[in-house]
């Protein structure tokens, strides 16, 4: 995780408040996902649901990009690998072994 090596933890938005990354992920997940919230320009709503002023919307968006994008990408890649591995094992289970 070299990408996060130089980042401050816990994550903070520009005004210095700590950001609960799990809560940010959950709020976005309940509203669709990062792409949907961004496409529909709902980051101000995210900020308010997160308990912040709507002026913190851009900081929360950047926090997601900086801290959560990599983890979400990795999660989806690993989930796909597990599915593929299960399919391969299932496909090989019917083969005769000598």
C-alpha positions in Angstrom: 0.0 0.0 0.0 2.8 2.4 -0.9 0.1 4.9 -2.2 -1.1 5.6 1.4 2.3 5.5 3.0 2.7 9.3 3.1 -1.0 10.1 3.9 -2.2 11.1 7.3 -4.2 8.7 9.2 -6.8 9.0 10.3 -8.1 10.8 7.3 -9.0 14.5 7.8 -10.9 16.9 5.7 -9.6 20.4 5.1 -11.0 21.9 8.2 -9.1 19.3 10.3 -12.0 17.1 11.3 -11.4 13.4 11.3 -13.3 11.4 8.7 -14.8 8.1 9.6 -14.0 6.2 6.4 -16.4 3.4 7.1 -19.2 5.8 7.6 -18.3 7.6 4.4 -18.3 4.3 2.5 -21.7 3.4 4.1 -23.3 6.7 3.2 -22.1 6.4 -0.4 -23.2 2.8 -0.6 -26.7 3.7 0.6 -26.9 6.4 -2.1 -25.7 4.1 -4.8 -21.9 4.4 -5.1 -19.2 7.0 -5.7 -19.9 7.2 -9.5 -23.6 7.7 -9.0 -23.2 10.3 -6.4 -20.6 12.1 -8.5 -22.7 11.8 -11.7 -25.8 13.1 -10.0 -23.8 15.8 -8.2 -25.0 14.8 -4.7 -21.8 15.4 -2.7 -23.5 18.2 -0.8 -26.1 15.7 0.3 -23.3 13.3 1.4 -21.7 16.1 3.5 -25.0 16.8 5.2 -25.7 13.1 5.9 -22.2 12.8 7.2 -22.9 15.6 9.7 -21.0 18.3 8.0 -21.7 21.5 6.3 -22.5 21.2 2.5 -19.3 23.3 1.9 -17.3 20.2 3.0 -18.7 18.2 0.0 -15.5 18.6 -2.2 -13.3 17.7 0.7 -15.3 14.5 1.4 -15.1 13.6 -2.3 -11.4 14.1 -2.4 -11.0 12.1 0.9 -12.9 9.2 -0.8 -10.6 9.4 -3.9 -7.5 9.6 -1.7 -8.3 6.8 0.8 -11.2 4.6 -0.4 -10.9 4.2 -4.1 -7.9 1.9 -3.8 -9.5 -0.3 -1.1 -12.7 -0.6 -3.1 -10.8 -1.5 -6.3 -8.8 -4.1 -4.4 -12.0 -5.6 -2.8 -13.7 -6.0 -6.2 -10.6 -7.5 -7.8 -10.2 -10.0 -4.9 -13.9 -10.8 -5.0 -13.7 -11.6 -8.7 -10.6 -13.8 -8.2 -12.5 -15.8 -5.5 -15.5 -16.3 -7.9 -13.2 -17.4 -10.7 -11.3 -19.7 -8.4 -14.6 -21.3 -7.2 -15.7 -21.8 -10.9 -12.4 -23.4 -11.8 -12.6 -25.8 -8.8 -16.2 -26.6 -9.6 -15.3 -27.2 -13.3 -12.4 -29.5 -12.2 -14.4 -31.5 -9.7 -16.0 -33.7 -12.3 -12.7 -34.7 -13.9 -11.2 -38.1 -13.3 -8.0 -38.3 -11.4 -5.5 -40.9 -12.3 
